[in-house]
Amino acid sequence: MELGNTMRTLWTIDPTPTPMPAYEGDPNLVTPGVVGFAVTFLIAVVTVLLVIDMTRRIRRVRYREEVREQLVAEQELAANDGNKRTPPSNAS
């Protein structure tokens, strides 16, 4: 029987919320303030630092690849030069 009374009580409660009163002040005066500026500034600084770090890393990888290619080319050149050389003859 208590369940029936509880259900009846819940059924009679008004389910529609009361509306919030409209803002009556000047909407141009509502700003995020100093905290909003600080957060936005920090996000911008972190983004710039990440871009700089990414650029350094990409440049470093590219430089290492160029050095690696130069070393391979030098090794191949040295190997080819070693095969082409003939031992000196002892002419008397």
Secondary structure, DSSP 8 states (H G I E B T S, - for coil): -HHHHHHHHHHHS--S--------S-GGG---HHHHHHHHHHHHHHHHHHHHHHHHHHHHHHHHHHHHHHHHHHHHHHHHHHHH--------
